[in-house]
Every structure is written in structure tokens, then in C-alpha cells.
Amino acid sequence: MGLFVIILLVISAVILLISRRNTETILIAALNFSLAEFWYIMLIYISKKGGFTVQMETLLFGTRAIRLKLQYLIFTLNQLGFVMAIGRFLFPLFLMWLALYYSKRIPVKHKKSLYLIAAVIPVLSLITYYPPVFKWLIRQNGRIIAFLVHSSLDWILLYMGIALVLLLTELHDITIRFYRRQFGWRVMMIVSLMILYGLYCPQDPAQVYLFYKNDFMGSRQGLWYLNPALNRGTYILVFILVIICTLIGVYSTLRYAREIIQEGIEENTIRRKFDTASKGASVFIHSVKNQLLANRILLKRAGAVLSKENPDIEIIRENYRQLAQNNEFMLERMEELYRSIRTNSIFLKEETLQSVCEQSISRFQKKYPDAEVERQIPETVMILCDMNHLAEAIYNLLSNGWEAQIAAEHTDKPIRMQVHEDRLWTVLEITDHGMGLSEEQRKHMFEPFWSSKNSNYKWGMGLYYVRQIVKSHFGILRIETRLGHGTTFSIQLPRYNKANKAAEKL
């Protein structure tokens, strides 16, 4: 069982690193590797120590053959003890670093010094438990052993407690549902690893160095699995706890890796399809232009017929209206394509988010005068943006939302606009009451020239355009949708505080 846990921890860490290598994934992988290393050395030590029951042998090793294989591996006590110390002391260090990385209550400029401070005790502990140093210390004073054993467990528990408080505080502070759920899975993953580590963290390397001497060991450092008072029911509970924590930890890690891989696939797909589409854009625009010129000729001819005596007025007028409508329609489509492709000219300046939204709503209600928009946008929220581009992007989301409600026959309900300020981010949520999208539709929705609507009237460039504009503002566009339950788009922009910027300059 123990080796199974170790293998799963290593595999999930490797998959995560393959998916993406940044500070977060490296720290999570390091947490997995240090726990796997600690468990592996601990299993070797227990197999050599002996004195456990059949139930414990099954729980830790699965079979007697595996236990014997580990028991006869060649390690000196010094090697075994120091490698155990590495895993035991690095896990709480990586845990603390990960909690500091996630915490938004701690200013970024202070985090580097906190990382260094957090590393002091684990590094000193590793130096202290380095075999030559450890043996020199106990030769100087035999009483120092009990102090080292107790103090090492004290700081480990302290680190775990501080890290847990930081993680739970961060989870509590997140107000945006999408990010709260996403971070909740990370917290579950970390807590499950902490429980797996906590089962055996009292196992001190001193027990390995002094293999046959246990008189200095208090009850806190006792080998709990050798306790004769433990019955079969206790072992079953421990077995179930290990299984649950392992499944939660591995599932959460793989879920996070899948999110990263999926984002990368979608990004590459969108980029590849747009590169392909852009190659033919000039040819496409040229053909549309030729069609417009042909329509202009038809319009002139229709005008000439109208000027004659006794023309068939109704037919000609109908043709004339159709040509005029087609002409305007193609002009709009060409403008849409041009606007979607030409998104590189972005000029950011201070604006209130309310003014940007009002401009979007004003244009939206000219197109859909009967549509109602329910908005909760504070007047004081400032952002850095290109007013025209961002307002156009928001207008696109409003139009998509209302058209979805028309299709779902929910025009009696308003579209909702809501603003959250969540520490580093200002988030604008636009929620409609349409039919939502299936998982397959959601995968394609940001691709250029893809549309779930009538392709004769919709080019499928709107959401691609919105996404590019949001990215140009150093932001993120998120979507939450479920078939039959509407859709919420979240425009996440870096939070801008003019007062803080002015204070920093002083």
C-alpha cells in the first residue's frame, strides 16, 4: 500500500511538471517528491526495524515479498537517516513556500524575505542531522538528543499550522465563485498531502542513527504502528484514511494538470486556426470588395430602370431594397473582420469601469431597445483600458447574451452585469439566461470563424475578438456555462488603484 502511494505521488508530480513549469507547479511537484521520498525511506526503515503485526505489514507493504525486498536493500544507518531527514524537513519547507506563494494578504515585495526566513530552520535542521555533525553533538552532550528530537517536531507542526491558516484564509478571501472553486481543489490536494505526511512525521532520523537505543524517545516520537494497544479496527481506519487522502491528493493534482493541458490545447488550436484564417483574409476581403462593386452596378441599373416610363416599380423596388440590404450586410461583415484582426493598437489610460460599461450598454440598447440590463457597477472602480476597444468587447458579450435569451425565449429577464474587486483583480461578470452551451460547443467558442448561430449572419469572430482585446489589457476571459442554465462571462483585469500609484511615487 505504501509503495502504491509513493508511485502515485511521483506520477502525478511528473505529469504536473510536464503540463507546465512555473513557480506553483514546481512547488506542488516538490511537495509530492519530498513526501514520496520520506515515505520510501520510512518504509525501508520500518522493514528493517521489524516488530510490526500482519495488519501493519499489509497496510505498509501490501505483501510480505515486498517487505523482504525492502528489508534487504543495502543502506548504512547514516545514509538511511540523512535521506530520511531530507524528506522530513523539506516537506514543511515546500509547504510553507507554497502557502506564502498563494497568500495575497502578504505583499509581494515582502515574500522574498519570508521565503528566506522560512528556509532557515529546515536548513539548520539538515545541517544538525548531517551524520558527522549529529554524532559530534551527542558526544558533547548526550542530553541534546531529546532536545533535537522534540524541537524538530515542534517546528514541523508549527510550519504546518501556519501554512494551513494561510491557505484557509486565502480560500475565505476569494469571492469569485470560479476562482474559489478552483483554489478549493488545490487546498484539498495540499491538506490530503499534509495528512499523509502527518501520519509519520514524528519519525525522527535520530531513531535511525541510534537504531538500538530508544530510551530518549518520548511518547510523541514513539513508533505508533508498534503500539500493541492498536487493534485491527484501528489499522482499518488508518488504511481507509490513507486511501482517501491519496485519492484526493492525486485526483486534485491530475485535475489541475488537466486544466493546464486543456488551456494549452485550446490556446494552440485557436492560434493555429487564426493563423490559417489570416492567410486567406486578404483574398477574402478582396472578393467581398468585388461583390460590393458588383452590387453598386446593380443599384445603378435599378435606378436607371426606375427613371423610365411605366417600369415595374414593385419588382424593381424590391430588388433595390434587397441589393441595398446585401450591400450594408457585406459592409458590416467586412468591418467586423477588420476589427477582429486589427487589435494590435491598444492605448491604455485611466477610465472608470462604469463609463466603459455605459458606453457598451448605450450601443447595445440602440441595437436591442427592448433589452434590459441589470447592473451593479460602483462609480469608484478605476481601470487602465482602451475605452473604445474594451467597450466594443463588452458590447459583443451583451449582444451574444441577449441573442441567447431570444433563442431561449427568456426576453422577460434582464442581462446582469456585476463587478467584483478581488485583491489583485477587477472582474466584470456578464450573465445571461440563455440555454447555455454544451461541453463540445464550449471547446470551440473562442475559435475564429466558428459560430453556433446561423453562419450566413454570424462570422464567429465576436468572441475571438473579445478574447484578444481582454488579453491586450493583460487580462483573462473566463466562461462558466452549462447547457440549459445560461452563461456567465468574466472579464478579469489587473486591479488599478490610482491612490496607491500616487503614494508609491512619493
C-alpha positions in Angstrom: 0.0 0.0 0.0 2.8 2.4 0.9 4.7 1.8 -2.3 1.4 2.3 -4.3 1.0 5.7 -2.6 4.6 6.6 -3.5 4.2 5.7 -7.1 1.0 7.7 -7.5 2.6 10.7 -5.9 5.6 10.6 -8.2 3.5 10.0 -11.3 1.1 12.9 -10.6 4.1 15.2 -9.9 5.8 14.3 -13.2 2.5 14.9 -15.1 2.1 18.3 -13.5 5.7 19.3 -14.4 5.2 18.1 -18.0 2.0 20.2 -18.2 3.6 23.5 -17.1 6.7 24.6 -15.3 6.2 27.7 -13.2 6.6 28.5 -9.5 3.3 27.0 -8.5 3.7 23.7 -10.3 7.3 23.3 -9.2 6.4 23.8 -5.6 3.5 21.3 -5.8 5.7 18.8 -7.5 8.4 19.3 -4.9 5.8 18.7 -2.2 4.9 15.4 -3.8 8.5 14.3 -4.4 9.6 15.2 -0.8 6.6 13.2 0.6 7.3 10.3 -1.7 11.0 10.3 -0.7 10.2 10.5 3.0 7.6 7.6 2.8 10.0 5.4 0.8 12.9 5.8 3.3 10.4 5.4 6.2 9.2 2.1 4.6 12.8 0.8 4.3 13.5 1.8 7.9 10.3 0.1 9.2 11.0 -3.1 7.2 14.5 -3.3 8.8 13.1 -2.4 12.3 10.6 -5.1 12.3 8.3 -5.8 15.2 5.0 -5.0 13.4 1.8 -7.0 13.1 0.5 -8.7 10.0 -2.1 -6.0 9.6 0.6 -3.3 9.6 2.7 -5.3 7.1 -0.3 -5.4 4.8 -1.0 -1.7 5.3 2.5 -0.5 4.5 3.9 -3.1 2.1 1.0 -4.9 0.6 2.8 -8.3 0.6 5.5 -10.0 2.6 7.6 -10.3 -0.6 7.8 -6.5 -1.0 8.6 -6.1 2.7 11.5 -8.5 2.4 12.8 -6.8 -0.7 13.0 -3.5 1.1 14.4 -5.1 4.2 17.4 -6.5 2.4 18.3 -3.3 0.5 21.8 -2.2 1.4 21.9 1.1 3.2 24.1 2.3 6.1 22.3 3.8 9.0 23.9 7.2 8.3 22.7 7.1 4.7 19.2 6.0 5.7 18.9 8.6 8.5 20.1 11.6 6.5 18.0 10.8 3.4 15.0 10.5 5.8 15.9 13.9 7.2 15.9 15.4 3.8 12.4 14.3 3.0 11.1 15.1 6.5 12.5 18.6 6.7 11.9 19.7 3.0 8.2 18.8 3.0 7.2 21.5 5.6 9.5 24.0 3.9 7.9 23.5 0.5 4.5 23.6 2.2 5.3 26.9 3.8 6.7 28.3 0.5 3.5 27.2 -1.3 1.3 28.8 1.3 3.3 32.1 1.1 3.1 32.0 -2.7 -0.7 31.6 -2.6 -1.3 34.2 0.1 -2.5 37.6 -1.2 -2.6 39.2 2.2 1.2 39.2 2.3 2.6 41.9 -0.1 4.7 40.6 -2.9 7.7 42.8 -2.0 7.9 41.1 1.4 7.6 37.5 0.2 11.2 37.0 -1.0 12.5 37.8 2.5 9.8 35.5 4.1 10.9 32.7 1.8 14.5 33.0 3.0 13.4 33.3 6.7 11.2 30.1 6.3 14.2 28.2 4.9 16.5 29.0 7.9 15.1 26.4 10.4 14.9 23.5 7.8 18.4 24.2 6.6 19.8 24.4 10.1 18.0 21.1 10.9 19.5 19.4 7.9 23.0 20.6 9.0 22.3 19.4 12.6 21.2 16.0 11.4 24.1 15.6 9.0 25.7 12.4 10.4 29.1 13.7 11.4 27.6 16.8 12.9 24.9 14.8 14.7 27.4 12.4 16.2 29.7 15.2 17.3 26.8 16.9 19.1 25.8 13.8 21.0 29.3 13.2 22.0 29.5 16.6 23.5 26.2 16.3 25.5 24.0 13.2 25.5 21.0 15.2 26.6 20.9 17.2 23.4 19.3 14.3 21.6 16.0 14.7 23.3 16.1 18.4 22.6 16.7 17.9 18.9 14.0 15.3 18.6 11.4 17.4 20.4 12.3 20.7 18.8 12.3 19.3 15.3 8.8 18.0 15.6 7.7 21.3 17.2 8.9 23.5 14.3 7.4 21.0 11.8 4.0 21.2 13.4 4.3 25.0 13.6 5.1 25.2 9.9 2.1 23.0 9.1 -0.2 25.1 11.3 0.9 28.4 9.8 0.6 27.0 6.2 -2.9 25.7 6.9 -4.0 29.0 8.3 -2.6 30.9 5.3 -4.3 28.5 2.8 -7.7 28.6 4.6 -7.5 32.4 4.9 -6.8 32.7 1.2 -9.7 30.4 0.4 -12.0 32.5 2.6 -10.9 35.8 1.0 -11.7 34.7 -2.6 -15.1 36.0 -3.5 -15.3 35.0 -7.2 -17.0 31.6 -7.4 -14.9 30.3 -10.3 -11.6 31.0 -8.6 -12.9 29.9 -5.2 -13.8 26.5 -6.5 -10.6 26.2 -8.4 -8.5 27.1 -5.4 -10.6 24.9 -3.2 -9.3 21.9 -5.1 -5.8 23.0 -4.5 -6.4 23.3 -0.8 -7.9 19.8 -0.7 -4.9 18.5 -2.5 -2.4 20.1 -0.1 -4.4 19.1 3.0 -4.5 15.5 1.9 -0.7 15.5 1.4 -0.3 17.1 4.8 -2.4 14.3 6.4 -0.2 11.6 4.6 2.9 13.4 5.9 1.4 13.9 9.4 0.9 10.1 9.8 4.7 9.6 10.0 6.3 13.0 10.6 7.1 12.1 14.2 9.5 9.5 12.7 12.8 11.2 13.6 16.2 10.4 11.9 17.7 10.1 15.3 15.8 6.8 15.6 17.7 5.6 12.6 21.2 6.8 13.7 20.6 5.2 17.1 19.0 2.1 15.8 19.2 0.1 19.0 18.7 3.0 21.5 15.2 4.3 22.2 15.4 5.4 25.8 15.4 9.1 24.8 12.2 8.7 22.9 9.1 10.2 24.4 5.5 9.2 23.5 5.3 12.0 20.9 8.2 10.4 19.0 7.1 6.8 19.6 6.6 4.5 16.6 2.8 4.4 16.8 2.5 1.4 14.5 4.3 -0.8 17.1 1.9 0.1 19.8 0.4 -3.2 21.0 -2.8 -1.4 22.0 -3.7 -0.8 18.4 -6.3 -3.3 17.2 -7.5 -4.4 13.8 -10.2 -1.8 13.6 -7.6 1.0 14.1 -5.5 -0.4 11.3 -8.5 -0.5 9.0 -9.3 3.2 9.9 -5.7 4.1 9.1 -5.9 2.2 5.8 -9.1 4.0 4.8 -7.6 7.4 5.7 -4.5 6.7 3.6 -6.7 5.6 0.6 -9.0 8.6 0.8 -6.1 11.1 1.2 -4.1 9.5 -1.6 -7.1 9.6 -4.0 -7.9 13.2 -3.2 -4.3 14.3 -3.5 -3.7 12.5 -6.8 -7.1 13.4 -8.3 -6.7 17.1 -7.4 -3.2 17.2 -8.8 -4.2 15.5 -12.1 -7.3 17.7 -12.3 -5.0 20.8 -12.1 -2.7 19.3 -14.7 -5.7 18.6 -17.0 -6.8 22.2 -16.7 -3.3 23.4 -17.7 -3.2 20.9 -20.6 -6.7 21.9 -21.8 -5.8 25.6 -21.7 -2.7 24.9 -23.7 -4.6 22.8 -26.3 -7.3 25.5 -26.7 -4.7 28.3 -27.0 -2.7 26.4 -29.6 -5.8 25.4 -31.5 -7.1 29.0 -31.6 -3.7 30.4 -32.7 -3.3 27.7 -35.4 -6.8 28.3 -36.8 -6.4 32.0 -36.8 -3.0 31.8 -38.5 -4.6 29.7 -41.2 -7.6 32.1 -41.5 -5.5 35.2 -41.6 -3.6 33.9 -44.6 -6.8 34.0 -46.6 -8.2 37.1 -45.0 -6.8 39.5 -47.7 -8.2 37.3 -50.5 -11.5 37.0 -48.7 -11.8 40.8 -48.2 -10.8 41.4 -51.9 -13.6 39.0 -53.0 -16.1 40.8 -50.8 -15.0 44.2 -52.2 -15.6 42.9 -55.7 -19.1 41.8 -54.7 -19.8 45.2 -53.3 -18.7 46.8 -56.5 -20.9 44.5 -58.5 -23.8 45.4 -56.2 -23.2 49.1 -56.8 -23.5 48.5 -60.5 -26.8 46.6 -60.0 -28.0 49.5 -57.9 -27.2 52.0 -60.6 -29.0 49.9 -63.2 -32.1 49.6 -60.9 -32.0 53.3 -60.6 -31.9 53.7 -64.3 -34.9 51.4 -64.8 -36.9 53.5 -62.3 -36.3 56.6 -64.3 -38.0 55.1 -67.4 -41.7 55.4 -68.2 -44.0 52.6 -66.9 -41.4 50.4 -65.1 -42.4 47.5 -63.0 -42.0 49.6 -59.9 -42.7 46.9 -57.2 -40.3 44.4 -58.7 -37.6 47.0 -59.1 -38.1 48.5 -55.7 -37.9 45.0 -54.1 -34.7 44.3 -56.0 -33.4 47.7 -55.0 -34.1 47.1 -51.3 -32.5 43.6 -51.5 -29.4 45.0 -53.1 -29.1 47.8 -50.6 -29.6 45.3 -47.7 -27.0 43.0 -49.1 -24.6 45.9 -49.6 -24.9 47.0 -46.0 -24.7 43.5 -44.7 -21.4 42.8 -46.5 -20.0 46.1 -45.4 -20.8 45.2 -41.8 -19.2 41.8 -42.2 -16.1 43.3 -43.7 -15.9 45.8 -40.9 -16.3 43.0 -38.3 -13.5 41.0 -39.8 -11.2 44.1 -40.0 -12.0 45.0 -36.4 -11.3 41.4 -35.2 -7.9 41.2 -36.9 -6.6 44.6 -36.2 -6.4 44.5 -32.4 -2.7 45.5 -32.0 -3.3 49.2 -31.5 -4.3 49.4 -27.8 -3.7 52.6 -25.8 -4.3 52.2 -22.1 -5.4 55.1 -19.9 -7.3 55.7 -16.7 -11.1 55.2 -17.0 -13.9 54.4 -14.7 -15.3 50.9 -15.4 -18.8 52.4 -15.1 -18.1 54.8 -18.0 -16.8 51.9 -20.2 -19.9 49.8 -19.4 -22.3 52.7 -20.0 -20.8 53.2 -23.5 -21.3 49.5 -24.2 -24.9 49.4 -22.9 -25.8 52.6 -24.9 -24.7 51.0 -28.1 -26.3 47.6 -27.2 -29.7 49.2 -26.5 -29.6 51.0 -29.8 -29.5 47.6 -31.4 -31.9 46.0 -28.9 -34.0 48.8 -27.4 -36.3 46.3 -25.6 -33.4 44.6 -23.8 -32.9 45.3 -20.1 -29.5 45.3 -18.4 -29.3 45.0 -14.6 -26.0 46.5 -13.5 -24.1 46.7 -10.2 -21.1 48.8 -11.1 -19.6 51.1 -8.4 -18.7 54.6 -9.7 -15.3 54.5 -8.0 -13.8 51.4 -9.7 -10.9 52.6 -11.9 -9.2 50.5 -14.6 -6.5 51.0 -17.2 -8.1 50.4 -20.6 -8.6 51.4 -24.2 -12.1 52.8 -23.9 -13.2 52.0 -27.5 -11.8 48.5 -27.7 -12.9 47.4 -24.3 -16.4 48.9 -24.7 -16.7 47.1 -28.0 -15.7 43.8 -26.4 -18.3 44.2 -23.6 -20.9 45.2 -26.3 -20.2 41.9 -28.1 -20.8 39.9 -24.8 -24.1 41.8 -24.2 -25.3 41.1 -27.7 -24.4 37.4 -27.5 -26.1 37.1 -24.2 -29.3 38.8 -25.4 -29.4 36.8 -28.6 -29.0 33.6 -26.5 -32.0 34.8 -24.4 -34.1 35.4 -27.5 -33.3 31.9 -28.7 -34.3 30.5 -25.3 -37.4 32.8 -25.2 -36.3 34.4 -22.0 -36.6 38.0 -23.0 -38.5 38.8 -19.9 -35.3 38.5 -17.9 -32.5 41.1 -17.8 -28.9 40.5 -18.6 -26.9 41.0 -15.4 -23.6 43.0 -15.1 -21.7 42.8 -11.9 -18.3 43.9 -10.7 -16.0 42.3 -8.1 -12.8 43.6 -6.8 -10.8 40.7 -5.5 -7.4 41.9 -4.3 -5.2 41.8 -7.5 -8.1 41.8 -9.9 -11.1 43.7 -11.0 -13.7 41.3 -12.5 -16.7 42.2 -14.6 -19.3 39.4 -14.9 -21.9 39.4 -17.6 -24.6 36.7 -17.1 -27.4 35.8 -19.5 -30.4 33.5 -19.1 -30.0 31.7 -22.4 -29.7 27.9 -23.0 -26.0 27.8 -22.2 -23.5 25.7 -24.2 -22.6 22.1 -24.3 -19.0 21.0 -23.4 -18.3 20.4 -27.1 -19.5 23.9 -28.0 -17.5 25.5 -25.2 -14.3 24.0 -26.6 -14.8 25.8 -29.9 -16.4 29.1 -28.9 -13.2 31.2 -28.9 -12.0 29.9 -32.3 -12.1 32.4 -35.1 -14.8 31.8 -37.8 -16.7 29.3 -35.6 -20.3 30.0 -34.6 -23.2 28.1 -33.1 -25.6 30.5 -34.8 -26.6 31.0 -38.4 -23.3 31.3 -40.3 -24.9 33.5 -43.0 -25.4 36.2 -40.5 -22.6 35.5 -37.9 -19.0 35.1 -38.8 -17.9 33.7 -35.4 -15.3 36.4 -34.9 -17.0 38.2 -31.9 -15.8 36.1 -29.0 -12.3 35.7 -30.6 -12.2 39.5 -30.8 -13.3 39.8 -27.2 -10.7 37.4 -26.0 -7.9 39.2 -27.9 -9.0 42.6 -26.5 -9.0 41.3 -22.9 -5.6 39.7 -23.4 -4.3 43.0 -24.8 -5.4 44.6 -21.5 -3.3 42.0 -19.6 -6.5 40.3 -18.5 -8.2 36.9 -18.7 -11.6 36.0 -20.2 -13.4 33.2 -18.3 -16.6 31.4 -19.1 -19.0 29.4 -16.9 -21.7 27.7 -18.8 -24.0 24.7 -18.6 -26.5 23.5 -21.2 -29.9 24.8 -20.2 -28.7 27.1 -17.4 -27.3 30.2 -19.1 -23.8 31.6 -19.4 -21.5 33.9 -17.4 -18.5 35.6 -18.9 -15.9 37.1 -16.6 -13.5 39.8 -17.8 -10.7 39.7 -15.3 -8.5 42.8 -15.4 -5.5 43.8 -13.3 -6.7 45.9 -10.4 -5.7 49.6 -10.7 -5.7 51.9 -7.7 -4.8 55.5 -8.6 -4.3 56.5 -5.0 -1.9 53.7 -4.4 0.1 54.6 -7.5 0.4 58.2 -6.4 1.6 57.1 -2.9 4.2 54.8 -4.4 5.7 57.7 -6.4 6.1 59.7 -3.2 
